[in-house]
Amino acid sequence: MSAKKKIAVAVVFAALGIVSVLLGVSQDAATRRFFAAPLVLMAFMLHVVLFRCPHCGRWRGMSIKKIKRCPHCGEII
């Protein structure tokens, strides 16, 4: 999967979570916790899992800009 597709997947889950939180304001707290919190957590977990260096396996960080080299091992990504 390309970096653009990985970013798109993480952004979609984050957007769904944020929209769910905003729409859930009018709902009770249990509904918000049941629907919105898992989507926001999944977006963060996808970012942590998908944005790893293919060489050393370490997380590349929260930056969404295109990184050409791993900040840890220096290999070309």
QUICORQUI-V308876 format. One record per pair of residues at least 6 apart in sequence whose ideal C-beta (glycine too) atoms are under 8 Angstrom apart, sorted by sequence separation. I is the first residue (numbers start at 1). GAP is how many residues later the second one is. D is the distance in whole Angstrom. If there is no record, write none. Layout:
i;gap;d
I;GAP;D
I;GAP;D
This chain:
i;gap;d
52;6;7
53;6;8
69;6;7
24;7;6
25;7;8
52;7;6
53;7;6
60;7;6
69;7;6
70;7;6
1;8;8
24;8;4
51;8;6
52;8;7
68;8;6
69;8;7
51;9;5
68;9;6
51;10;8
60;10;7
61;10;7
67;10;6
21;11;7
24;11;7
48;11;6
60;11;7
20;12;8
24;12;5
58;12;7
56;14;6
58;14;5
20;15;5
21;15;4
47;15;7
55;15;6
58;15;7
20;16;4
56;16;6
53;17;4
56;17;4
60;17;8
55;18;6
17;19;6
20;19;6
21;19;7
53;19;6
56;19;7
17;20;8
53;20;6
55;20;4
17;21;8
17;22;3
18;22;7
53;22;7
55;22;8
16;23;5
17;23;4
54;23;7
17;24;8
53;24;7
14;25;8
17;25;7
13;26;6
14;26;7
17;26;6
13;27;8
16;27;8
13;29;5
14;29;4
13;30;4
14;30;8
11;32;8
10;33;6
13;33;6
10;36;5
9;37;6
10;37;5
6;40;8
10;40;7
9;41;7
6;44;4
6;45;7
1;49;7
7;57;6
3;63;7
